[in-house]
Amino acid sequence: MPQIDLEDETVDRLDMLREEDESYDELVNELINIYEAGEMSLHHAGDEF
């Protein structure tokens, strides 16, 4: 599995978003899913006209 080095500020921001026992992997996957859902809604927003 690839390793990614993050700045301390980025880790602090991730820590603020994490819930109790949530791993970084779970958090990053959730953030990616939110981003992808937003992208999908932006692409389909114009289709309803």
C-alpha positions as a Python dict, from the first residue, in 0.01 Angstrom:
ca = {
    (1, 'M'): (0, 0, 0),
    (2, 'P'): (140, 344, -88),
    (3, 'Q'): (249, 576, 188),
    (4, 'I'): (162, 943, 184),
    (5, 'D'): (341, 1208, 389),
    (6, 'L'): (116, 1484, 522),
    (7, 'E'): (200, 1816, 679),
    (8, 'D'): (115, 1855, 1047),
    (9, 'E'): (-154, 2113, 961),
    (10, 'T'): (-329, 1862, 733),
    (11, 'V'): (-321, 1593, 1003),
    (12, 'D'): (-467, 1842, 1253),
    (13, 'R'): (-752, 1922, 1014),
    (14, 'L'): (-821, 1551, 959),
    (15, 'D'): (-819, 1496, 1336),
    (16, 'M'): (-1089, 1764, 1375),
    (17, 'L'): (-1307, 1581, 1121),
    (18, 'R'): (-1259, 1230, 1261),
    (19, 'E'): (-1526, 1076, 1476),
    (20, 'E'): (-1446, 869, 1785),
    (21, 'D'): (-1296, 545, 1651),
    (22, 'E'): (-1285, 637, 1283),
    (23, 'S'): (-961, 555, 1103),
    (24, 'Y'): (-790, 793, 864),
    (25, 'D'): (-871, 550, 581),
    (26, 'E'): (-1242, 563, 665),
    (27, 'L'): (-1236, 941, 689),
    (28, 'V'): (-1053, 987, 358),
    (29, 'N'): (-1289, 743, 184),
    (30, 'E'): (-1587, 937, 320),
    (31, 'L'): (-1441, 1268, 201),
    (32, 'I'): (-1378, 1122, -146),
    (33, 'N'): (-1736, 991, -162),
    (34, 'I'): (-1870, 1334, -64),
    (35, 'Y'): (-1653, 1498, -331),
    (36, 'E'): (-1764, 1250, -598),
    (37, 'A'): (-2131, 1294, -504),
    (38, 'G'): (-2091, 1669, -537),
    (39, 'E'): (-1928, 1629, -877),
    (40, 'M'): (-2210, 1403, -994),
    (41, 'S'): (-2475, 1650, -884),
    (42, 'L'): (-2293, 1936, -1059),
    (43, 'H'): (-2273, 1740, -1384),
    (44, 'H'): (-2642, 1650, -1374),
    (45, 'A'): (-2768, 1987, -1250),
    (46, 'G'): (-2805, 2120, -1604),
    (47, 'D'): (-2976, 1807, -1736),
    (48, 'E'): (-3315, 1891, -1583),
    (49, 'F'): (-3389, 2195, -1798),
}
